Amino acid sequence: MKRRAELVDRTRQQITAAAARLHTTVGPANTSIASIAAEAGVTRLTVYRHFADLDVLFEACRAHWRAENPPPDARVWPDTADLETRVRRALTELYAWFREHADELFPIYRDMTTMPRSSQEVAGNENRRLAELLCASDAPQAAAGRQMRAVAGHLLDYRTWRSLALDQRLSDAEAVDVGVRLLTSLASAAPGATKPGHDGK
């Protein structure tokens, strides 16, 4: 029984790794169950036996790829109290990761709308979580806070980095500078914010 369980787990891992390789090369839109089976060296029936639901397959692929290519740990971002320093640190770390994995991430984001709805929701929720961590307690209330978190989410998106760094040919450092200025200016312009040079008294 133990041997069989190990074989089942190994086959599942083969399928997951094969799907992740295809998703990060030809893209999810061009990846079929047949191509996954061929890449993994198994039959289509075996793929369906392990992943009857595409949502589960895509989640397994995402977890597998991120385990092998871990992104920056955003949980530590709020530890930096100063907003400008925090944003600079976060974008520097994230943009370096985007550049390192640019070719693998491109087909994923290109084909995002063809992926299962659950996968799209996971990506969206993750982006909003990162935006919350980046803004931390500096986000103002009501509409101004929503705008700041929305801009933070935009800056944290791979597609934004790609547009600035690859399409517009900014260096990563320049792209970070743009993001820092944009987000800190929004924070300082929010109603009730302390303006530079004022101590609030």
Backbone bond lengths (Angstrom), bond angles and torsions (degrees), N, CA, C in turn:
res aa  C-N    CA-C-N  psi(-1)  N-CA   C-N-CA  omega(-1)  CA-C   N-CA-C  phi
1 M - - - 1.464 - - 1.534 110.70 -
2 K 1.337 115.54 -41.21 1.460 119.27 179.55 1.522 110.70 -64.03
3 R 1.345 115.00 -42.81 1.454 119.78 179.24 1.523 111.02 -61.43
4 R 1.311 116.51 -42.06 1.462 120.74 -179.97 1.530 110.34 -65.10
5 A 1.321 116.08 -41.82 1.469 119.90 179.00 1.524 110.96 -61.94
6 E 1.328 116.31 -38.59 1.462 120.31 178.73 1.522 110.90 -65.91
7 L 1.331 116.54 -40.04 1.460 120.77 179.19 1.527 111.09 -66.34
8 V 1.324 116.15 -40.65 1.464 121.05 178.35 1.530 110.03 -62.35
9 D 1.333 115.54 -45.15 1.463 120.00 -179.84 1.520 111.16 -65.49
10 R 1.325 116.49 -39.31 1.462 120.52 179.61 1.528 110.96 -64.67
11 T 1.323 115.91 -41.75 1.465 119.86 179.15 1.524 110.55 -64.92
12 R 1.316 116.05 -40.92 1.473 120.00 178.41 1.529 110.52 -61.93
13 Q 1.325 115.83 -40.98 1.461 119.96 178.33 1.524 111.16 -65.78
14 Q 1.342 117.25 -39.10 1.464 121.34 177.22 1.529 110.68 -59.34
15 I 1.316 115.24 -44.92 1.458 120.43 -178.69 1.528 110.31 -66.14
16 T 1.320 116.07 -44.15 1.467 120.74 -179.83 1.518 110.76 -61.47
17 A 1.336 116.36 -46.65 1.467 120.51 -179.57 1.522 111.09 -64.46
18 A 1.321 116.72 -38.89 1.473 120.44 179.16 1.524 110.66 -64.53
19 A 1.321 116.64 -44.14 1.463 120.37 179.04 1.526 110.58 -63.78
20 A 1.329 117.14 -41.11 1.469 120.56 179.08 1.525 111.10 -63.01
21 R 1.344 117.07 -40.24 1.467 119.80 178.11 1.526 111.13 -62.27
22 L 1.314 116.32 -42.76 1.459 120.14 -179.41 1.530 111.39 -69.70
23 H 1.322 116.74 -41.91 1.467 120.41 -179.70 1.521 111.25 -61.48
24 T 1.328 116.88 -33.65 1.470 120.09 -176.77 1.527 113.07 -95.41
25 T 1.315 116.76 7.79 1.474 120.04 175.48 1.529 109.99 -122.23
26 V 1.319 116.78 -69.49 1.470 118.94 -179.94 1.521 111.90 -84.71
27 G 1.345 116.90 -19.25 1.454 120.87 177.91 1.514 113.35 97.83
28 P 1.334 117.15 152.85 1.461 121.26 179.92 1.524 113.91 -57.70
29 A 1.332 117.01 -36.21 1.470 119.68 -177.33 1.516 112.02 -65.87
30 N 1.317 116.81 -24.91 1.464 121.25 -178.50 1.529 112.40 -106.26
31 T 1.315 116.15 14.80 1.467 121.13 -179.47 1.520 109.53 -108.74
32 S 1.301 116.70 116.80 1.469 121.79 177.79 1.523 109.86 -103.97
33 I 1.316 115.77 166.76 1.460 119.92 175.28 1.527 110.25 -61.58
34 A 1.321 116.32 -36.72 1.462 120.34 179.05 1.529 111.10 -63.89
35 S 1.329 116.47 -41.27 1.465 119.36 -179.85 1.520 111.52 -69.80
36 I 1.322 117.07 -34.41 1.461 120.77 175.96 1.523 109.72 -64.79
37 A 1.332 115.90 -44.68 1.461 120.46 179.55 1.528 110.88 -60.56
38 A 1.339 116.58 -43.95 1.460 120.22 179.59 1.524 111.58 -64.19
39 E 1.334 116.06 -41.71 1.470 120.65 179.89 1.522 111.47 -65.23
40 A 1.337 115.75 -36.41 1.465 120.50 -178.44 1.524 113.02 -84.69
41 G 1.338 116.85 -13.42 1.455 120.25 -178.54 1.511 113.26 75.83
42 V 1.342 116.02 32.78 1.462 120.83 178.77 1.531 108.26 -130.63
43 T 1.311 116.89 179.90 1.457 120.65 177.80 1.524 110.21 -90.43
44 R 1.329 115.02 163.04 1.470 119.20 175.71 1.521 110.64 -60.84
45 L 1.326 116.78 -37.66 1.463 120.34 179.12 1.525 110.70 -60.36
46 T 1.323 116.52 -38.37 1.463 119.90 179.42 1.526 110.50 -64.87
47 V 1.336 116.29 -40.47 1.472 119.44 177.57 1.523 109.78 -60.79
48 Y 1.326 116.63 -47.36 1.466 120.53 -179.78 1.531 111.40 -64.48
49 R 1.321 116.28 -33.00 1.464 119.65 -179.92 1.528 110.56 -65.12
50 H 1.316 115.93 -36.69 1.466 120.17 -179.67 1.525 112.74 -87.43
51 F 1.336 116.11 -30.50 1.469 120.30 -176.86 1.523 109.00 -136.86
52 A 1.299 115.44 81.22 1.464 119.72 178.68 1.526 111.12 -72.15
53 D 1.320 115.71 -19.74 1.462 122.42 -176.40 1.530 109.09 -116.66
54 L 1.341 117.16 125.96 1.459 120.61 179.47 1.527 111.82 -62.70
55 D 1.334 116.35 -32.57 1.469 119.29 179.15 1.524 110.60 -58.69
56 V 1.330 116.12 -42.27 1.463 120.61 -179.16 1.525 110.40 -68.05
57 L 1.326 116.55 -39.89 1.465 120.61 179.19 1.524 110.94 -62.69
58 F 1.332 117.09 -46.24 1.460 119.88 -178.85 1.526 111.27 -65.49
59 E 1.322 117.63 -38.16 1.461 120.14 178.56 1.527 110.29 -66.45
60 A 1.325 116.87 -39.70 1.466 120.44 177.90 1.524 110.59 -63.98
61 C 1.331 116.81 -40.48 1.477 121.26 178.05 1.522 110.67 -62.45
62 R 1.322 115.57 -46.09 1.469 119.94 -179.05 1.522 110.43 -60.65
63 A 1.326 116.47 -46.34 1.463 120.66 -179.32 1.525 111.13 -63.64
64 H 1.329 115.98 -40.28 1.468 120.90 -179.93 1.523 110.87 -63.63
65 W 1.339 116.81 -48.59 1.463 120.06 -176.32 1.530 111.33 -67.02
66 R 1.329 116.16 -41.34 1.470 118.65 -178.92 1.530 111.39 -70.43
67 A 1.310 117.56 -28.14 1.464 119.67 176.39 1.524 110.37 -67.54
68 E 1.329 116.13 -35.27 1.459 120.59 178.85 1.527 112.43 -82.60
69 N 1.334 116.31 -22.30 1.467 121.19 -177.66 1.532 109.10 -133.96
70 P 1.323 117.44 66.61 1.468 120.32 -172.66 1.525 113.01 -62.38
71 P 1.325 116.81 132.00 1.473 120.49 176.79 1.527 109.82 -75.83
72 P 1.323 117.86 170.74 1.468 120.41 176.60 1.525 111.21 -56.39
73 D 1.313 116.30 148.73 1.466 121.51 -179.86 1.523 109.46 -81.22
74 A 1.320 115.71 99.81 1.468 120.58 -177.05 1.517 112.69 -72.50
75 R 1.318 118.03 -14.91 1.467 120.27 -178.17 1.518 112.36 -63.67
76 V 1.331 116.97 -21.91 1.465 119.56 -178.80 1.522 111.92 -88.65
77 W 1.328 118.82 -9.90 1.457 120.00 -177.13 1.533 112.90 -57.34
78 P 1.339 119.28 -45.57 1.471 118.21 -178.77 1.530 113.85 -63.98
79 D 1.341 118.04 -12.91 1.465 119.71 178.22 1.515 111.72 -66.28
80 T 1.336 116.97 -21.17 1.458 121.43 177.62 1.519 108.37 -89.50
81 A 1.323 116.76 110.94 1.463 121.21 -171.43 1.526 112.43 -70.13
82 D 1.325 117.84 -39.32 1.459 121.21 -176.45 1.527 110.55 -75.21
83 L 1.333 116.81 125.42 1.465 121.16 -174.79 1.525 111.92 -60.33
84 E 1.313 118.01 -47.12 1.463 120.45 -177.25 1.524 111.20 -61.03
85 T 1.329 116.39 -44.29 1.460 120.29 179.35 1.521 110.90 -65.34
86 R 1.327 116.16 -39.58 1.457 121.10 -179.57 1.530 111.34 -64.43
87 V 1.335 115.77 -46.75 1.460 119.79 -178.99 1.522 110.44 -64.39
88 R 1.322 116.72 -42.01 1.465 119.84 179.96 1.527 110.82 -62.53
89 R 1.321 116.22 -43.72 1.460 119.76 179.20 1.524 110.74 -63.13
90 A 1.328 116.74 -48.50 1.461 121.13 -175.96 1.526 111.42 -62.45
91 L 1.333 117.03 -48.10 1.462 119.66 -177.89 1.524 111.69 -68.68
92 T 1.324 117.30 -35.97 1.463 120.19 177.55 1.522 110.61 -61.45
93 E 1.340 116.26 -46.26 1.462 120.49 179.51 1.525 111.04 -65.32
94 L 1.329 116.31 -46.48 1.464 119.95 -174.96 1.523 111.81 -69.88
95 Y 1.322 117.66 -41.58 1.459 120.13 -178.89 1.528 111.35 -67.32
96 A 1.323 117.13 -33.77 1.468 119.93 175.07 1.529 110.13 -64.33
97 W 1.336 116.50 -39.05 1.475 121.19 178.03 1.525 110.47 -67.88
98 F 1.332 116.67 -41.34 1.467 120.20 176.75 1.526 110.45 -59.03
99 R 1.333 116.99 -44.41 1.461 119.98 -178.17 1.534 110.61 -64.91
100 E 1.321 116.04 -41.88 1.463 120.00 -179.18 1.522 111.72 -61.24
101 H 1.339 116.23 -34.78 1.467 120.76 -174.93 1.534 112.17 -115.97
102 A 1.326 116.14 24.81 1.469 120.33 -174.03 1.521 112.76 -56.47
103 D 1.335 117.05 -45.13 1.468 119.96 -176.65 1.519 112.35 -67.18
104 E 1.330 116.55 -34.50 1.463 120.18 -178.97 1.527 111.89 -76.57
105 L 1.337 116.25 -34.72 1.462 119.92 -178.15 1.527 112.49 -77.48
106 F 1.322 116.26 -28.60 1.468 119.20 -175.17 1.527 113.69 -54.94
107 P 1.358 119.62 -52.30 1.472 118.04 -178.72 1.526 113.30 -65.00
108 I 1.325 117.13 -27.33 1.465 119.64 178.40 1.523 110.13 -65.86
109 Y 1.338 116.72 -50.16 1.465 120.01 -178.98 1.531 111.57 -71.83
110 R 1.325 116.73 -33.35 1.465 119.81 177.30 1.522 111.08 -61.07
111 D 1.325 116.38 -39.28 1.461 121.39 -175.03 1.528 113.22 -100.07
112 M 1.316 117.23 14.99 1.466 120.56 -173.14 1.525 112.82 -53.19
113 T 1.331 117.16 -41.81 1.467 119.15 -175.16 1.525 112.75 -71.97
114 T 1.331 117.83 -12.28 1.464 120.55 178.03 1.523 111.90 -91.98
115 M 1.312 116.80 -7.29 1.458 121.05 -177.53 1.526 110.72 -80.93
116 P 1.334 118.31 161.37 1.461 120.34 177.58 1.527 110.91 -54.54
117 R 1.324 115.86 146.41 1.460 120.81 -178.55 1.530 111.53 -55.26
118 S 1.321 116.38 -37.66 1.456 119.40 -179.11 1.526 111.37 -62.50
119 S 1.333 117.67 -37.22 1.463 121.48 178.55 1.525 110.85 -68.44
120 Q 1.319 116.18 -38.83 1.458 119.68 176.84 1.529 110.59 -64.34
121 E 1.318 116.40 -39.43 1.466 120.37 178.87 1.520 111.44 -66.74
122 V 1.333 116.72 -38.74 1.464 120.36 177.60 1.523 109.90 -60.67
123 A 1.327 116.66 -45.41 1.464 120.89 179.80 1.527 111.17 -62.90
124 G 1.324 116.13 -43.12 1.460 120.07 179.46 1.518 111.96 -65.47
125 N 1.314 116.95 -42.97 1.464 120.94 179.41 1.522 111.25 -64.96
126 E 1.327 116.06 -38.01 1.462 120.49 178.64 1.528 110.59 -64.65
127 N 1.322 116.43 -41.98 1.461 120.13 178.82 1.521 110.87 -63.14
128 R 1.314 117.29 -42.29 1.474 120.53 179.60 1.527 110.88 -67.53
129 R 1.322 117.27 -35.42 1.461 120.41 177.42 1.524 110.32 -64.56
130 L 1.318 116.98 -43.22 1.459 120.44 178.30 1.523 111.14 -63.71
131 A 1.332 116.30 -39.06 1.467 119.83 178.96 1.526 110.95 -63.21
132 E 1.322 116.50 -40.02 1.468 120.40 177.21 1.524 110.69 -62.45
133 L 1.325 116.69 -43.36 1.458 120.45 -179.93 1.525 111.18 -66.31
134 L 1.327 116.39 -37.36 1.454 119.60 -179.28 1.523 111.58 -69.02
135 C 1.323 116.62 -43.38 1.467 119.82 -179.86 1.522 112.00 -74.52
136 A 1.334 115.79 -32.38 1.478 121.83 -179.92 1.524 109.88 48.70
137 S 1.326 117.02 -132.53 1.467 120.50 -175.84 1.520 112.23 -85.96
138 D 1.336 118.02 1.77 1.462 120.37 -177.65 1.521 113.01 -83.18
139 A 1.318 117.27 -14.52 1.465 119.47 179.89 1.519 109.63 -70.33
140 P 1.333 117.81 125.52 1.468 120.31 178.02 1.515 111.13 -70.00
141 Q 1.308 115.60 178.01 1.462 120.84 -177.92 1.526 110.72 -84.07
142 A 1.322 114.66 167.34 1.469 124.32 172.39 1.527 112.60 55.54
143 A 1.352 116.09 -140.19 1.461 121.12 -170.81 1.524 112.20 -61.26
144 A 1.317 117.69 -40.72 1.470 120.59 -178.52 1.520 110.87 -61.56
145 G 1.322 117.06 -37.33 1.456 120.88 178.30 1.516 111.88 -68.26
146 R 1.325 116.72 -40.44 1.462 120.52 178.06 1.522 110.35 -63.50
147 Q 1.330 116.10 -40.28 1.459 119.92 178.89 1.525 111.03 -64.54
148 M 1.308 116.58 -42.64 1.460 120.06 -179.08 1.522 110.93 -64.85
149 R 1.323 117.15 -43.50 1.464 119.91 179.09 1.530 111.06 -67.46
150 A 1.338 116.88 -34.05 1.465 120.51 177.85 1.528 110.21 -65.59
151 V 1.329 117.20 -43.01 1.466 120.61 178.38 1.522 110.02 -66.98
152 A 1.327 116.83 -38.81 1.470 120.42 177.01 1.521 109.94 -60.18
153 G 1.334 117.12 -45.20 1.460 120.64 178.24 1.517 111.68 -61.66
154 H 1.326 116.44 -37.70 1.468 120.35 177.82 1.528 110.67 -63.72
155 L 1.319 116.78 -43.79 1.463 121.03 -178.94 1.524 112.12 -67.51
156 L 1.330 116.31 -27.49 1.466 121.12 -177.79 1.526 112.90 -87.37
157 D 1.307 117.18 0.17 1.464 122.28 -177.90 1.528 110.37 -85.47
158 Y 1.311 116.08 136.34 1.475 121.50 177.47 1.521 111.37 -54.34
159 R 1.331 117.05 -37.75 1.457 120.12 -176.42 1.522 111.80 -67.41
160 T 1.332 116.81 -30.99 1.464 119.93 175.88 1.521 110.07 -68.18
161 W 1.346 115.89 -46.61 1.469 118.69 177.49 1.523 110.22 -58.71
162 R 1.322 117.77 -44.43 1.462 120.97 -177.40 1.526 110.73 -62.43
163 S 1.318 116.78 -40.76 1.456 120.06 179.72 1.530 110.90 -63.54
164 L 1.336 116.29 -46.41 1.459 120.15 -177.63 1.527 112.50 -71.20
165 A 1.333 115.65 -46.53 1.467 120.06 -171.07 1.523 113.98 -86.14
166 L 1.322 117.63 -37.08 1.458 119.99 -176.67 1.521 112.15 -99.22
167 D 1.328 117.27 -48.72 1.462 119.25 -178.35 1.528 111.79 -73.08
168 Q 1.350 116.85 -46.03 1.466 120.79 -177.87 1.531 112.93 -93.47
169 R 1.321 116.12 -4.22 1.465 122.88 172.17 1.528 114.68 63.37
170 L 1.311 116.53 33.08 1.459 119.28 169.14 1.526 108.10 -78.61
171 S 1.317 116.61 151.09 1.455 119.10 170.42 1.526 107.74 -71.80
172 D 1.310 117.18 163.25 1.458 119.20 177.90 1.527 110.45 -60.26
173 A 1.325 116.93 -38.90 1.468 120.88 179.26 1.524 110.80 -62.68
174 E 1.330 117.06 -40.18 1.466 120.29 178.16 1.524 110.69 -67.26
175 A 1.326 116.90 -40.35 1.464 120.26 178.34 1.527 110.48 -63.29
176 V 1.322 116.08 -38.97 1.467 120.43 176.81 1.524 109.86 -63.01
177 D 1.331 117.73 -44.73 1.463 121.52 179.58 1.530 111.18 -57.77
178 V 1.337 116.02 -42.84 1.468 120.31 178.68 1.526 109.97 -60.50
179 G 1.326 116.35 -46.26 1.458 120.67 -179.21 1.520 112.60 -63.48
180 V 1.313 116.09 -42.16 1.471 120.81 179.82 1.522 109.85 -62.23
181 R 1.332 117.17 -47.76 1.467 119.91 -178.52 1.522 111.36 -63.87
182 L 1.320 116.17 -40.30 1.461 119.80 -178.14 1.521 111.50 -64.71
183 L 1.316 116.83 -48.22 1.462 119.41 -175.01 1.528 111.71 -73.28
184 T 1.314 118.29 -39.90 1.464 119.96 179.53 1.524 111.32 -69.30
185 S 1.330 117.52 -32.73 1.463 119.16 177.64 1.520 111.02 -68.94
186 L 1.322 116.64 -35.88 1.463 119.86 175.70 1.521 110.77 -63.35
187 A 1.327 115.65 -43.12 1.465 119.96 -178.97 1.520 110.93 -64.44
188 S 1.329 116.95 -41.99 1.464 119.80 -177.36 1.523 112.12 -73.44
189 A 1.337 117.29 -23.64 1.463 121.03 -179.25 1.524 112.95 -87.93
190 A 1.338 116.74 -7.59 1.465 119.91 -178.27 1.528 110.92 -66.81
191 P 1.334 117.33 146.97 1.466 120.35 178.39 1.529 111.34 -55.19
192 G 1.332 115.81 130.21 1.461 120.53 177.70 1.510 114.23 86.88
193 A 1.361 117.20 -5.28 1.464 119.24 -179.28 1.521 110.28 -72.08
194 T 1.323 116.31 147.63 1.464 121.78 175.97 1.518 108.36 -76.38
195 K 1.318 116.33 125.04 1.456 120.36 -178.13 1.523 110.39 -80.84
196 P 1.316 117.20 152.36 1.453 120.28 177.36 1.518 111.49 -55.48
197 G 1.325 116.43 133.23 1.458 120.49 -180.00 1.494 113.86 89.83
198 H 1.359 117.85 -1.27 1.450 122.39 177.95 1.515 108.96 -118.79
199 D 1.324 115.62 142.55 1.458 119.55 -179.76 1.508 111.58 -100.65
200 G 1.337 116.26 4.98 1.459 120.03 176.39 1.505 113.73 84.07
201 K 1.351 118.78 -0.31 1.463 120.74 179.57 1.521 110.17 -86.44
